[in-house]
Amino acid sequence: MTPTFQAVLFDLDGTLADTAPDLAAALNRMRRDRGMEALPLASLRPMASHGARGLIQIGFALGPDHADYQSLREEFLRNYAHDICIHTRLFPGVEWVLRQLVDRAIPWGIVTNKVATLTQQLLACMLLPFPPGCVVSGDTTAKPKPAPDPLLHASALLGVPAHRCLYVGDDVRDIQAAHAAGMGSVAAAYGYCGHQEPHHWGAQFILEEPTQLLQLGVI
């Protein structure tokens, strides 16, 4: 039986790596500097895939249209860059999945909305056991996810047609981007998910833990 998909693309935060502890720490440093109590990781974790925007919304109850947002965002990104990989780890099972893909000669890559400078810094610190075939960041293409542009760019870099690529992500934007790009879609229900129910996103497949990817029978 010929596999349906010939390459796998992954979101980064909340799909490959559990980055929430370091993202939360960057926000809580800002709160402590202002005499505010730190927020528990459990309350910040669901919005970690939304990066600065989502965490600043929770931490300071304001969005990008607020006059103070840009300065807060810059402060958050400085804090995060300073301590980007203190507690960040691959999710359990991810290294095994990557090893299986490499052993089967299945190309894989990363497509994230994280800006390239932070993506590169994080990946260098994490020392992935196997190098990805491509890395596409939030500022690599003209439009980030949920636009299809980053996913289409990644498929071109891997040399695999979009309809033969499977995209795995933990946010509804990931599934929307996969649909728009004509790719297979996998919801990582073990990730952050933004207080949303992944079963309602319209993904073709849902993973409760990473190793289930290799049990789908489509790669």
TILUMVEX-898817 format. One record per residue (C-alpha): x, y, z; residue in three letters. Coordinates in steps of 0.05 Angstrom, whole numbers, plus 5000, padded with zeros to 4 digits. Example, Ala and Ser with C-alpha at 12.3 -4.5 7.8 and 13.67 -1.06 7.14 Angstrom:
<pts>
524649105156ALA
527349795143SER
</pts>
This chain:
<pts>
500050005000MET
502950674979THR
503151185036PRO
498451775027THR
503552285051PHE
511052335036GLN
513252885084ALA
511353145153VAL
511453875175LEU
510854065248PHE
508954695286ASP
514254855339LEU
511155135403ASP
506254645433GLY
507354115380THR
514753925378LEU
517054305439ALA
513954485506ASP
516155215508THR
510655465554ALA
514955485618PRO
519955965587ASP
514656385553LEU
510856445619ALA
517156635655ALA
518257215606ALA
511357485621LEU
511757385696ASN
518357765698ARG
514658355669MET
509158285721ARG
513958245779ARG
517758845753ASP
511259235760ARG
509658975830GLY
504558475804MET
503957755825GLU
506457215779ALA
500956825743LEU
500956065749PRO
503555675690LEU
496955305684ALA
493355955668SER
498556175616LEU
500055505583ARG
493855465537PRO
495756125503MET
503155965494ALA
502255815420SER
499756525410HIS
506456805433GLY
507157525456ALA
500157735434ARG
496557185473GLY
500757225535LEU
500557985540ILE
493057955532GLN
492757495593ILE
498057855633GLY
495958565621PHE
488958525592ALA
490658915529LEU
491458765455GLY
495459025395PRO
490859625387ASP
492959905456HIS
498060465458ALA
502560075506ASP
502359425468TYR
508559515425GLN
513059705482SER
510459115523LEU
511558645465ARG
518758875456GLU
520058785531GLU
516958095529PHE
521257885470LEU
527558145504ARG
525957745566ASN
524357125526TYR
530657165483ALA
534957235546HIS
532256585576ASP
529456225516ILE
531355505533CYS
531655435608ILE
525854945617HIS
523854825544THR
524054085524ARG
521453655467LEU
514853335485PHE
515452615507PRO
515452165446GLY
517552705396VAL
524852475391GLU
522551765377TRP
517752025322VAL
523352415290LEU
527951815293ARG
522751395258GLN
521851905203LEU
529251955192VAL
529951195191ASP
524451145139ARG
527651705097ALA
521352135105ILE
522952875099PRO
520653305157TRP
520754045173GLY
518454595219ILE
513455145203VAL
512355635260THR
509656335271ASN
515556485316LYS
520057015285VAL
526356735253ALA
531357035302THR
527856685361LEU
526556045321THR
533955985304GLN
536156155374GLN
531455645405LEU
533255085357LEU
540655205368ALA
539755155443CYS
535254535439MET
540154145396LEU
534953735360LEU
537253005352PRO
536053045277PHE
536353665233PRO
529853875199PRO
529653895124GLY
526954595127CYS
525155135178VAL
520055665160VAL
518656205211SER
513156715220GLY
516957255182ASP
519856795127THR
513956915080THR
509557515069ALA
503857225111LYS
504256775171PRO
499356215189LYS
493456145181PRO
495356365110ALA
498055775069PRO
504356145048ASP
509155865100PRO
506755145089LEU
507255205014LEU
514255495021HIS
516254915065ALA
513554395016SER
517654724961ALA
523954715004LEU
522953975017LEU
521353834944GLY
514853484962VAL
508153704931PRO
503654034982ALA
498253504976HIS
503352984996ARG
505253365060CYS
502153255128LEU
502053855176TYR
501653755251VAL
499754335298GLY
496454495364ASP
492455105344ASP
486355195299VAL
490655665255ARG
495055065239ASP
489154665214ILE
486555265175GLN
493355355143ALA
493854625125ALA
486954635092HIS
488755275054ALA
495254955029ALA
491754315008GLY
495753905059MET
493653355105GLY
492053625175SER
493553345243VAL
491353675309ALA
496153575366ALA
491153525423ALA
496853425472TYR
499154135459GLY
496754815483TYR
490454875440CYS
488555575465GLY
482655365509HIS
479455065447GLN
477154365431GLU
481454055376PRO
476053565356HIS
472054165328HIS
477654425283TRP
476153975223GLY
482953635224ALA
483552975187GLN
487152655246PHE
487852805320ILE
493752595364LEU
493052505439GLU
500552405442GLU
506152475390PRO
507651745377THR
500651635350GLN
502951985287LEU
506551355265LEU
500250935278GLN
495851305228LEU
498350885171GLY
498751465122VAL
506351595122ILE
</pts>
